[in-house]
């Protein structure tokens, strides 16, 4: 017999949701304000690849307000990152009453591994992908157009942040596929049958970043490895879930 979860009036839920959202926004604003005073140090970290791989290249600003906007953008991004624990806690407090004990046990491992995978993806983009992408993209501009390589600081920061965010999200694939498998939306068999297509997609993504074979392999291998991990973890989780259901039926 399934456990009856406590119910609350709709307005009470909406009021609590409003409070959780306001607290999350307040955390982002506070951390962003604090981060503003350290934005220049974060900027130095973000432009480190340029300094190392292209020491002669200068980042330029195209308007008097651009430096301020760059600092504000960096502050907000860092503020959101620092506020993630607060945001996750507010989400947890809102949904926790509606979760079953088995679901509650999954929350913290999923959150932990989500954060770890995101950091791994962003780090991979920063240390491995970005240098190769810059070398290829800037090389095209110089060799084909004979254009002197000068970068707008704002456009460079936007490009870098999008790359870090994109790879961070891409590395969340095992978590995403695990949840889909556990929910019964897709099966391990379907993932296995799609494997050969995914390998082609992974190498295509590598080719978009840089055309040489070594770079394509470097880009594709982590994505393929994450896909294989998704299959393994999903198969194990579904098997465990089915075993748990069989035990409950037997009781």
Secondary structure as the mmCIF struct_conf table of DSSP 4:
data_model
#
loop_
_struct_conf.conf_type_id
_struct_conf.id
_struct_conf.beg_label_comp_id
_struct_conf.beg_label_asym_id
_struct_conf.beg_label_seq_id
_struct_conf.end_label_comp_id
_struct_conf.end_label_asym_id
_struct_conf.end_label_seq_id
HELX_LH_PP_P HELX_LH_PP_P1 UNK A 2 UNK A 6
HELX_RH_AL_P HELX_RH_AL_P1 UNK A 10 UNK A 36
TURN_TY1_P TURN_TY1_P1 UNK A 37 UNK A 38
HELX_RH_AL_P HELX_RH_AL_P2 UNK A 39 UNK A 46
TURN_TY1_P TURN_TY1_P2 UNK A 47 UNK A 47
HELX_RH_AL_P HELX_RH_AL_P3 UNK A 48 UNK A 53
TURN_TY1_P TURN_TY1_P3 UNK A 55 UNK A 56
STRN STRN1 UNK A 59 UNK A 60
BEND BEND1 UNK A 62 UNK A 63
TURN_TY1_P TURN_TY1_P4 UNK A 64 UNK A 65
HELX_RH_AL_P HELX_RH_AL_P4 UNK A 66 UNK A 95
HELX_RH_3T_P HELX_RH_3T_P1 UNK A 96 UNK A 98
HELX_RH_AL_P HELX_RH_AL_P5 UNK A 101 UNK A 124
HELX_RH_PI_P HELX_RH_PI_P1 UNK A 125 UNK A 129
HELX_RH_AL_P HELX_RH_AL_P6 UNK A 130 UNK A 145
STRN STRN2 UNK A 151 UNK A 152
HELX_RH_AL_P HELX_RH_AL_P7 UNK A 153 UNK A 170
TURN_TY1_P TURN_TY1_P5 UNK A 171 UNK A 172
HELX_RH_AL_P HELX_RH_AL_P8 UNK A 173 UNK A 182
TURN_TY1_P TURN_TY1_P6 UNK A 183 UNK A 184
BEND BEND2 UNK A 185 UNK A 186
HELX_RH_AL_P HELX_RH_AL_P9 UNK A 188 UNK A 193
TURN_TY1_P TURN_TY1_P7 UNK A 194 UNK A 194
HELX_RH_AL_P HELX_RH_AL_P10 UNK A 195 UNK A 209
BEND BEND3 UNK A 212 UNK A 212
HELX_RH_AL_P HELX_RH_AL_P11 UNK A 213 UNK A 250
#
